[in-house]
Amino acid sequence: MINMAQNGLARELPQQTPGATTPVHKTTTVATPNPSIKTQRVAFSMFEKVLCVGLSLVVFSLAIMLVSTNITATNAESELQTVQEKVSKVQAKNTSAAQEISELSSRSRLNKIAKQYGLSLNNGSIRNVYK
């Protein structure tokens, strides 16, 4: 039987018997191994054994180095945090001391102390020195 497609090409369809159905899935045959043929594994050569042991040692040493590096980095971060806390405390003390110096050296306080001890203030001989 010949079927005409829309593009004008013809192809031959397989003949089917009226009562027969075609299977949906094709069955494939699985090759079974021949029991008379015996397979043997090839032994590892000395080079392959040494290579496996060497690579295992390299991987193991790299893992140990990675853990060691992580521990060192964690310790360094802890020390950094401790030092930063100390720096913050010192900066706070410095700020407090600078504020106290500013309050103690104010002009009104100096005038009050001068009057208390009977001293007079000569503005021409006053010099301010800043570091």
DSSP file (Angstrom, degrees, kcal/mol; ACC not computed):
  #  RESIDUE AA STRUCTURE BP1 BP2  ACC     N-H-->O    O-->H-N    N-H-->O    O-->H-N    TCO  KAPPA ALPHA  PHI   PSI    X-CA   Y-CA   Z-CA
    1    1 A M              0   0    0      0, 0.0    12,-1.7     0, 0.0     2,-0.4   0.000 360.0 360.0 360.0 140.5    0.0    0.0    0.0
    2    2 A I  E     -A   12   0A   0     10,-0.2     2,-0.4     8,-0.0    10,-0.2  -0.944 360.0-160.2-118.3 132.8    1.4    3.5   -0.9
    3    3 A N  E     -A   11   0A   0      8,-1.7     8,-1.4    -2,-0.4     2,-0.5  -0.935  11.2-142.3-113.8 133.8    0.5    6.6    1.1
    4    4 A M  E     -A   10   0A   0     -2,-0.4     6,-0.2     6,-0.2     2,-0.1  -0.841  14.3-152.5 -99.3 126.2    1.0   10.1   -0.4
    5    5 A A    >   -     0   0    0      4,-2.0     3,-1.4    -2,-0.5     0, 0.0  -0.377  31.9-100.4 -88.0 173.4    2.3   12.8    1.9
    6    6 A Q  T 3  S+     0   0    0      1,-0.3    -1,-0.1     2,-0.1    -2,-0.0   0.777 118.5  59.6 -68.7 -26.0    1.5   16.5    1.5
    7    7 A N  T 3  S-     0   0    0      2,-0.1    -1,-0.3     1,-0.1     3,-0.1   0.435 117.4-107.3 -86.0   3.9    4.9   17.2   -0.1
    8    8 A G  S <  S+     0   0    0     -3,-1.4     2,-0.3     1,-0.3    -2,-0.1   0.458  78.0 127.5  91.5  -0.2    4.3   14.8   -3.0
    9    9 A L        -     0   0    0     -5,-0.0    -4,-2.0     2,-0.0     2,-0.3  -0.684  46.2-147.4 -91.1 146.3    6.7   12.1   -1.8
   10   10 A A  E     -A    4   0A   0     -2,-0.3     2,-0.3    -6,-0.2    -6,-0.2  -0.847  14.3-175.8-111.9 148.2    5.4    8.5   -1.5
   11   11 A R  E     -A    3   0A   0     -8,-1.4    -8,-1.7    -2,-0.3     2,-0.5  -0.983  27.1-116.4-140.1 153.1    6.5    5.9    0.9
   12   12 A E  E     -A    2   0A   0     -2,-0.3   -10,-0.2   -10,-0.2     3,-0.0  -0.774  24.8-149.6 -94.5 128.0    5.6    2.3    1.3
   13   13 A L        -     0   0    0    -12,-1.7     2,-0.1    -2,-0.5     3,-0.0  -0.679  27.9-101.5 -92.4 148.1    3.8    1.2    4.5
   14   14 A P        -     0   0    0      0, 0.0     2,-0.3     0, 0.0    -1,-0.1  -0.388  39.1-108.5 -69.4 147.1    4.3   -2.3    5.9
   15   15 A Q        -     0   0    0     -2,-0.1     2,-0.4    -3,-0.0    -3,-0.0  -0.575  36.0-163.5 -76.9 134.5    1.5   -4.7    5.2
   16   16 A Q        -     0   0    0     -2,-0.3     5,-0.0    -3,-0.0    -3,-0.0  -0.929  18.0-126.6-119.7 144.0   -0.6   -5.5    8.3
   17   17 A T    >   -     0   0    0     -2,-0.4     3,-0.8     1,-0.1     0, 0.0  -0.661  29.7-117.2 -83.3 147.9   -3.0   -8.4    8.7
   18   18 A P  T 3  S+     0   0    0      0, 0.0    -1,-0.1     0, 0.0    -2,-0.0   0.797 108.4  37.5 -61.2 -34.4   -6.4   -7.3    9.9
   19   19 A G  T 3  S+     0   0    0      2,-0.0     2,-0.2    -3,-0.0    -3,-0.0   0.572  96.7  96.4 -94.6  -9.9   -6.5   -9.1   13.3
   20   20 A A    <   -     0   0    0     -3,-0.8     2,-0.4     1,-0.0    -4,-0.0  -0.542  56.9-154.2 -87.6 146.1   -2.9   -8.6   14.3
   21   21 A T        -     0   0    0     -2,-0.2    -2,-0.0    -5,-0.0    -4,-0.0  -0.890  16.0-125.3-115.2 149.9   -1.6   -5.8   16.6
   22   22 A T        -     0   0    0     -2,-0.4     2,-0.1     1,-0.1     3,-0.0  -0.746  32.5-109.4 -91.7 140.3    1.8   -4.3   16.6
   23   23 A P        -     0   0    0      0, 0.0    -1,-0.1     0, 0.0     3,-0.1  -0.395  15.6-142.1 -69.5 145.3    3.6   -4.3   19.9
   24   24 A V  S    S+     0   0    0      1,-0.1     2,-0.4    -2,-0.1    -2,-0.0   0.916  87.2  39.0 -72.7 -43.9    4.1   -0.9   21.5
   25   25 A H  S    S-     0   0    0     -3,-0.0     2,-0.4     0, 0.0    -1,-0.1  -0.884  82.4-130.5-111.1 138.7    7.5   -1.6   22.9
   26   26 A K        -     0   0    0     -2,-0.4     2,-0.4    -3,-0.1    -2,-0.0  -0.665  22.1-132.4 -83.2 139.5   10.2   -3.6   21.1
   27   27 A T        -     0   0    0     -2,-0.4     2,-0.4    -4,-0.0    -1,-0.0  -0.752  18.6-156.5 -92.1 139.1   11.8   -6.3   23.1
   28   28 A T        -     0   0    0     -2,-0.4     2,-0.4     0, 0.0     0, 0.0  -0.882  14.8-124.1-114.8 148.4   15.5   -6.5   23.0
   29   29 A T        -     0   0    0     -2,-0.4     2,-0.5     1,-0.0     0, 0.0  -0.735  19.5-139.8 -92.0 138.2   17.6   -9.6   23.7
   30   30 A V        -     0   0    0     -2,-0.4     2,-0.5     1,-0.0    -1,-0.0  -0.835  18.0-124.4 -99.9 130.7   20.2   -9.4   26.4
   31   31 A A        -     0   0    0     -2,-0.5    -1,-0.0     1,-0.0     0, 0.0  -0.601  23.8-147.2 -75.1 126.0   23.4  -11.1   25.8
   32   32 A T        -     0   0    0     -2,-0.5     2,-0.0     1,-0.1    -1,-0.0  -0.747  22.7-108.2 -93.3 140.3   24.2  -13.6   28.5
   33   33 A P        -     0   0    0      0, 0.0    -1,-0.1     0, 0.0     3,-0.0  -0.354  30.8-113.0 -69.1 148.1   27.8  -14.2   29.4
   34   34 A N    >   -     0   0    0      1,-0.2     3,-1.3    -2,-0.0     0, 0.0  -0.703  20.3-154.4 -80.7 117.1   29.3  -17.4   28.4
   35   35 A P  T 3  S+     0   0    0      0, 0.0    -1,-0.2     0, 0.0     0, 0.0   0.694  89.4  66.0 -69.7 -15.7   30.1  -19.4   31.5
   36   36 A S  T 3  S+     0   0    0      2,-0.1     2,-0.6     1,-0.0    -2,-0.0   0.728  87.1  77.9 -77.8 -19.0   32.8  -21.3   29.9
   37   37 A I  S <  S-     0   0    0     -3,-1.3     2,-0.5     2,-0.0    -1,-0.0  -0.817  72.4-156.8 -91.9 120.9   34.9  -18.2   29.5
   38   38 A K        -     0   0    0     -2,-0.6     2,-0.4     2,-0.0    -2,-0.1  -0.843   3.9-148.6-100.8 129.6   36.6  -17.3   32.8
   39   39 A T        -     0   0    0     -2,-0.5     2,-0.4     0, 0.0    -2,-0.0  -0.753   9.7-161.7 -96.7 144.5   37.7  -13.7   33.3
   40   40 A Q        -     0   0    0     -2,-0.4     2,-0.2     0, 0.0    -2,-0.0  -0.975  16.9-125.2-125.1 138.7   40.7  -12.8   35.4
   41   41 A R        -     0   0    0     -2,-0.4     2,-0.5     1,-0.0     0, 0.0  -0.574  25.2-121.4 -80.5 145.4   41.5   -9.5   37.0
   42   42 A V        -     0   0    0     -2,-0.2     3,-0.1     1,-0.1     2,-0.1  -0.740  30.0-120.8 -86.9 132.1   44.8   -8.0   36.2
   43   43 A A        -     0   0    0     -2,-0.5     2,-0.1     1,-0.1    -1,-0.1  -0.356  30.5-100.1 -70.9 149.9   46.8   -7.4   39.3
   44   44 A F        -     0   0    0      1,-0.1    -1,-0.1     2,-0.1     2,-0.1  -0.457  37.6-126.0 -68.1 140.7   48.0   -3.8   40.1
   45   45 A S     >  -     0   0    0     -2,-0.1     4,-2.0     1,-0.1     5,-0.2  -0.387  24.2-107.1 -80.1 167.4   51.5   -3.1   39.2
   46   46 A M  H  > S+     0   0    0      1,-0.2     4,-2.6     2,-0.2     5,-0.2   0.885 120.9  55.0 -62.8 -38.9   54.0   -1.8   41.8
   47   47 A F  H  > S+     0   0    0      1,-0.2     4,-2.6     2,-0.2    -1,-0.2   0.917 108.0  48.6 -60.5 -43.8   53.9    1.6   40.1
   48   48 A E  H  > S+     0   0    0      2,-0.2     4,-2.4     1,-0.2    -1,-0.2   0.881 111.7  49.5 -65.6 -38.3   50.1    1.8   40.4
   49   49 A K  H  X S+     0   0    0     -4,-2.0     4,-2.5     2,-0.2     5,-0.2   0.935 113.1  45.9 -64.6 -46.2   50.2    0.8   44.1
   50   50 A V  H  X S+     0   0    0     -4,-2.6     4,-2.8     1,-0.2    -2,-0.2   0.895 112.4  51.8 -63.7 -40.0   52.9    3.4   44.8
   51   51 A L  H  X S+     0   0    0     -4,-2.6     4,-2.7    -5,-0.2     5,-0.2   0.915 110.6  47.5 -63.6 -43.6   50.9    6.0   42.8
   52   52 A C  H  X S+     0   0    0     -4,-2.4     4,-2.2     2,-0.2    -2,-0.2   0.922 114.7  45.9 -63.8 -44.6   47.7    5.2   44.8
   53   53 A V  H  X S+     0   0    0     -4,-2.5     4,-2.3     2,-0.2    -2,-0.2   0.920 114.0  49.4 -64.7 -43.1   49.5    5.4   48.1
   54   54 A G  H  X S+     0   0    0     -4,-2.8     4,-2.3     1,-0.2    -2,-0.2   0.925 112.1  46.6 -62.5 -45.8   51.3    8.6   47.1
   55   55 A L  H  X S+     0   0    0     -4,-2.7     4,-2.5     1,-0.2    -1,-0.2   0.875 111.1  53.2 -65.3 -36.3   48.1   10.3   46.0
   56   56 A S  H  X S+     0   0    0     -4,-2.2     4,-2.5    -5,-0.2    -1,-0.2   0.916 109.7  48.4 -63.9 -42.2   46.3    9.2   49.2
   57   57 A L  H  X S+     0   0    0     -4,-2.3     4,-2.7     2,-0.2    -2,-0.2   0.899 111.2  50.4 -63.8 -40.6   49.1   10.7   51.3
   58   58 A V  H  X S+     0   0    0     -4,-2.3     4,-2.4     2,-0.2    -2,-0.2   0.935 112.5  45.9 -63.5 -46.2   48.9   14.0   49.3
   59   59 A V  H  X S+     0   0    0     -4,-2.5     4,-2.1     2,-0.2    -2,-0.2   0.915 114.1  49.0 -63.2 -43.1   45.2   14.3   49.7
   60   60 A F  H  X S+     0   0    0     -4,-2.5     4,-2.1     1,-0.2    -2,-0.2   0.915 112.2  47.5 -63.3 -43.9   45.4   13.4   53.4
   61   61 A S  H  X S+     0   0    0     -4,-2.7     4,-2.5     1,-0.2    -1,-0.2   0.879 110.8  51.9 -67.4 -36.9   48.2   16.0   54.0
   62   62 A L  H  X S+     0   0    0     -4,-2.4     4,-2.2     2,-0.2    -1,-0.2   0.888 108.9  50.9 -65.3 -37.7   46.2   18.7   52.1
   63   63 A A  H  X S+     0   0    0     -4,-2.1     4,-2.2     2,-0.2    -2,-0.2   0.915 111.2  47.8 -64.9 -42.2   43.2   18.0   54.3
   64   64 A I  H  X S+     0   0    0     -4,-2.1     4,-2.5     1,-0.2    -2,-0.2   0.907 111.6  50.4 -64.7 -41.3   45.3   18.3   57.4
   65   65 A M  H  X S+     0   0    0     -4,-2.5     4,-2.6     2,-0.2    -2,-0.2   0.889 109.1  52.0 -63.6 -38.7   46.8   21.6   56.1
   66   66 A L  H  X S+     0   0    0     -4,-2.2     4,-2.3     2,-0.2    -2,-0.2   0.925 111.4  45.6 -64.0 -45.3   43.3   22.9   55.3
   67   67 A V  H  X S+     0   0    0     -4,-2.2     4,-2.2     2,-0.2    -2,-0.2   0.918 113.6  50.3 -63.7 -42.6   42.1   22.2   58.8
   68   68 A S  H  X S+     0   0    0     -4,-2.5     4,-2.4     1,-0.2    -2,-0.2   0.905 110.5  49.4 -62.1 -42.2   45.3   23.7   60.3
   69   69 A T  H  X S+     0   0    0     -4,-2.6     4,-2.5     2,-0.2    -1,-0.2   0.895 110.0  51.1 -65.2 -40.3   44.9   26.8   58.2
   70   70 A N  H  X S+     0   0    0     -4,-2.3     4,-2.1     2,-0.2    -2,-0.2   0.902 110.7  48.6 -64.1 -39.9   41.2   27.2   59.3
   71   71 A I  H  X S+     0   0    0     -4,-2.2     4,-2.4     2,-0.2    -2,-0.2   0.918 111.8  49.5 -65.1 -43.3   42.2   26.9   62.9
   72   72 A T  H  X S+     0   0    0     -4,-2.4     4,-2.4     1,-0.2    -2,-0.2   0.907 111.0  49.4 -62.3 -42.3   45.0   29.5   62.5
   73   73 A A  H  X S+     0   0    0     -4,-2.5     4,-2.3     2,-0.2    -1,-0.2   0.892 110.5  50.6 -65.2 -39.1   42.6   31.9   60.8
   74   74 A T  H  X S+     0   0    0     -4,-2.1     4,-2.0     2,-0.2    -2,-0.2   0.913 111.3  48.2 -64.8 -42.5   40.0   31.5   63.6
   75   75 A N  H  X S+     0   0    0     -4,-2.4     4,-2.4     2,-0.2    -2,-0.2   0.902 111.1  50.7 -63.8 -40.8   42.7   32.2   66.2
   76   76 A A  H  X S+     0   0    0     -4,-2.4     4,-2.5     1,-0.2    -2,-0.2   0.898 109.4  50.7 -64.9 -39.8   43.9   35.2   64.3
   77   77 A E  H  X S+     0   0    0     -4,-2.3     4,-2.2     2,-0.2    -1,-0.2   0.890 110.0  50.7 -64.3 -38.2   40.3   36.6   64.1
   78   78 A S  H  X S+     0   0    0     -4,-2.0     4,-2.1     2,-0.2    -2,-0.2   0.924 111.6  46.8 -64.8 -44.8   39.9   36.1   67.8
   79   79 A E  H  X S+     0   0    0     -4,-2.4     4,-2.6     1,-0.2    -2,-0.2   0.896 111.0  52.8 -63.8 -39.9   43.1   37.9   68.6
   80   80 A L  H  X S+     0   0    0     -4,-2.5     4,-2.5     1,-0.2    -2,-0.2   0.913 108.7  49.7 -61.7 -42.7   42.1   40.7   66.2
   81   81 A Q  H  X S+     0   0    0     -4,-2.2     4,-2.1     2,-0.2    -1,-0.2   0.908 110.8  49.9 -63.7 -41.6   38.7   41.1   67.9
   82   82 A T  H  X S+     0   0    0     -4,-2.1     4,-2.1     1,-0.2    -2,-0.2   0.924 112.1  47.4 -62.4 -44.7   40.4   41.2   71.3
   83   83 A V  H  X S+     0   0    0     -4,-2.6     4,-2.6     1,-0.2    -2,-0.2   0.893 110.2  52.6 -65.0 -39.6   42.9   43.9   70.1
   84   84 A Q  H  X S+     0   0    0     -4,-2.5     4,-2.3     1,-0.2    -1,-0.2   0.882 107.9  51.6 -64.5 -37.3   40.0   45.9   68.5
   85   85 A E  H  X S+     0   0    0     -4,-2.1     4,-2.1     2,-0.2    -1,-0.2   0.918 110.6  48.4 -64.0 -42.5   38.2   45.9   71.9
   86   86 A K  H  X S+     0   0    0     -4,-2.1     4,-2.5     1,-0.2    -2,-0.2   0.911 110.9  50.8 -62.6 -42.2   41.3   47.1   73.7
   87   87 A V  H  X S+     0   0    0     -4,-2.6     4,-2.6     1,-0.2    -1,-0.2   0.905 108.9  51.4 -62.7 -41.1   41.7   49.9   71.1
   88   88 A S  H  X S+     0   0    0     -4,-2.3     4,-2.2     2,-0.2    -1,-0.2   0.906 110.2  48.9 -62.7 -41.5   38.1   50.9   71.5
   89   89 A K  H  X S+     0   0    0     -4,-2.1     4,-2.2     2,-0.2    -2,-0.2   0.916 112.2  48.0 -64.3 -42.9   38.5   51.2   75.3
   90   90 A V  H  X S+     0   0    0     -4,-2.5     4,-2.6     2,-0.2    -2,-0.2   0.904 111.2  50.9 -65.5 -40.4   41.7   53.2   74.9
   91   91 A Q  H  X S+     0   0    0     -4,-2.6     4,-2.4     2,-0.2    -1,-0.2   0.892 109.5  50.6 -63.8 -38.6   40.0   55.6   72.4
   92   92 A A  H  X S+     0   0    0     -4,-2.2     4,-2.3     2,-0.2    -2,-0.2   0.909 111.5  48.1 -64.8 -41.2   37.1   56.0   74.8
   93   93 A K  H  X S+     0   0    0     -4,-2.2     4,-2.8     2,-0.2    -2,-0.2   0.906 111.5  50.6 -63.8 -41.3   39.5   56.9   77.6
   94   94 A N  H  X S+     0   0    0     -4,-2.6     4,-2.7     2,-0.2    -2,-0.2   0.909 110.6  48.6 -62.8 -42.5   41.4   59.3   75.4
   95   95 A T  H  X S+     0   0    0     -4,-2.4     4,-2.1     2,-0.2    -1,-0.2   0.915 112.8  48.2 -63.4 -42.8   38.1   61.0   74.4
   96   96 A S  H  X S+     0   0    0     -4,-2.3     4,-2.2     2,-0.2    -2,-0.2   0.913 112.7  48.1 -63.9 -42.9   37.1   61.3   78.0
   97   97 A A  H  X S+     0   0    0     -4,-2.8     4,-2.6     2,-0.2    -2,-0.2   0.900 110.5  51.4 -65.2 -40.4   40.6   62.7   79.0
   98   98 A A  H  X S+     0   0    0     -4,-2.7     4,-2.1     1,-0.2    -1,-0.2   0.891 110.6  48.9 -64.0 -38.7   40.5   65.2   76.2
   99   99 A Q  H  X S+     0   0    0     -4,-2.1     4,-2.2     2,-0.2    -1,-0.2   0.901 111.2  49.6 -66.9 -40.6   37.0   66.4   77.3
  100  100 A E  H  X S+     0   0    0     -4,-2.2     4,-2.7     2,-0.2    -2,-0.2   0.907 110.3  50.4 -64.8 -41.9   38.3   66.7   80.9
  101  101 A I  H  X S+     0   0    0     -4,-2.6     4,-2.0     1,-0.2    -2,-0.2   0.915 110.0  51.0 -60.4 -43.4   41.3   68.7   79.8
  102  102 A S  H  < S+     0   0    0     -4,-2.1    -2,-0.2     1,-0.2    -1,-0.2   0.902 112.5  45.7 -62.3 -41.8   39.0   71.0   77.8
  103  103 A E  H >< S+     0   0    0     -4,-2.2     3,-1.0     1,-0.2    -2,-0.2   0.904 114.1  48.4 -68.3 -41.2   36.8   71.5   80.8
  104  104 A L  H 3< S+     0   0    0     -4,-2.7    -2,-0.2     1,-0.2    -1,-0.2   0.797 113.8  46.2 -71.4 -27.7   39.7   72.1   83.2
  105  105 A S  T 3< S+     0   0    0     -4,-2.0    -1,-0.2    -5,-0.2    -2,-0.2   0.212  81.5 131.3-100.8  16.9   41.4   74.6   80.9
  106  106 A S    <>  -     0   0    0     -3,-1.0     4,-2.2     1,-0.1     5,-0.2  -0.359  65.0-123.0 -68.4 151.5   38.4   76.7   80.1
  107  107 A R  H  > S+     0   0    0      1,-0.2     4,-2.5     2,-0.2     5,-0.2   0.876 109.7  54.2 -64.2 -39.8   38.8   80.4   80.4
  108  108 A S  H  > S+     0   0    0      1,-0.2     4,-2.1     2,-0.2    -1,-0.2   0.895 109.7  47.6 -64.9 -38.3   35.9   80.8   82.8
  109  109 A R  H  > S+     0   0    0      2,-0.2     4,-2.3     1,-0.2    -1,-0.2   0.915 111.6  50.1 -67.5 -42.3   37.4   78.2   85.2
  110  110 A L  H  X S+     0   0    0     -4,-2.2     4,-2.4     1,-0.2    -2,-0.2   0.904 111.3  49.2 -62.4 -40.6   40.8   79.9   85.0
  111  111 A N  H  X S+     0   0    0     -4,-2.5     4,-2.4     2,-0.2    -1,-0.2   0.909 110.0  51.4 -64.8 -40.8   39.3   83.3   85.8
  112  112 A K  H  X S+     0   0    0     -4,-2.1     4,-1.8     2,-0.2    -2,-0.2   0.906 112.3  45.5 -62.2 -43.5   37.4   81.8   88.7
  113  113 A I  H  X S+     0   0    0     -4,-2.3     4,-1.7     2,-0.2    -1,-0.2   0.889 111.4  53.0 -68.6 -39.3   40.5   80.3   90.2
  114  114 A A  H  <>S+     0   0    0     -4,-2.4     5,-3.5     1,-0.2     4,-0.3   0.922 110.9  46.2 -62.9 -43.4   42.5   83.5   89.6
  115  115 A K  H ><5S+     0   0    0     -4,-2.4     3,-0.9     3,-0.2    -1,-0.2   0.861 107.8  58.4 -66.0 -35.2   39.9   85.6   91.5
  116  116 A Q  H 3<5S+     0   0    0     -4,-1.8    -1,-0.2     1,-0.3    -2,-0.2   0.865 113.9  36.9 -63.2 -36.6   39.8   83.0   94.3
  117  117 A Y  T 3<5S-     0   0    0     -4,-1.7    -1,-0.3    -3,-0.2    -2,-0.2   0.298 118.1-108.5 -99.9   8.6   43.6   83.4   94.9
  118  118 A G  T < 5 +     0   0    0     -3,-0.9     2,-0.3    -4,-0.3    -3,-0.2   0.804  69.3 144.0  73.4  30.5   43.6   87.2   94.2
  119  119 A L      < -     0   0    0     -5,-3.5     2,-0.3    -6,-0.2    -1,-0.2  -0.697  41.0-138.4 -99.9 153.7   45.4   87.0   90.9
  120  120 A S        -     0   0    0     -2,-0.3     2,-0.6    -5,-0.0    -9,-0.0  -0.839  13.7-128.6-111.3 153.1   44.8   89.3   87.9
  121  121 A L        -     0   0    0     -2,-0.3     2,-0.7   -10,-0.0     3,-0.1  -0.882  14.5-163.9-105.6 121.0   44.7   88.1   84.4
  122  122 A N    >   -     0   0    0     -2,-0.6     3,-1.2     1,-0.1     4,-0.1  -0.908   3.8-162.6-104.6 108.5   46.8   90.0   81.8
  123  123 A N  G >  S+     0   0    0     -2,-0.7     3,-1.0     1,-0.3    -1,-0.1   0.739  84.4  64.5 -65.1 -23.7   45.5   89.1   78.3
  124  124 A G  G 3  S+     0   0    0      1,-0.2    -1,-0.3    -3,-0.1    -3,-0.0   0.767 103.3  46.3 -71.3 -25.4   48.8   90.3   76.6
  125  125 A S  G <  S+     0   0    0     -3,-1.2     2,-0.5     2,-0.0    -1,-0.2   0.250  87.7 107.8-103.0  13.7   50.9   87.7   78.3
  126  126 A I    <   -     0   0    0     -3,-1.0     2,-0.4    -4,-0.1    -5,-0.0  -0.786  43.4-179.0 -94.0 129.5   48.6   84.7   77.7
  127  127 A R        -     0   0    0     -2,-0.5     2,-0.5     2,-0.0    -2,-0.0  -0.994  17.1-146.8-127.5 134.9   49.8   82.2   75.1
  128  128 A N        -     0   0    0     -2,-0.4     2,-0.5     2,-0.0    -2,-0.0  -0.878  14.4-167.4-100.1 127.2   47.8   79.1   74.0
  129  129 A V        -     0   0    0     -2,-0.5     2,-0.4     2,-0.0    -2,-0.0  -0.964   4.2-173.4-117.9 127.0   50.0   76.1   73.1
  130  130 A Y              0   0    0     -2,-0.5    -2,-0.0     1,-0.1     0, 0.0  -0.947 360.0 360.0-120.8 139.6   48.4   73.1   71.3
  131  131 A K              0   0    0     -2,-0.4    -1,-0.1     0, 0.0    -2,-0.0   0.423 360.0 360.0 -96.6 360.0   50.1   69.9   70.5
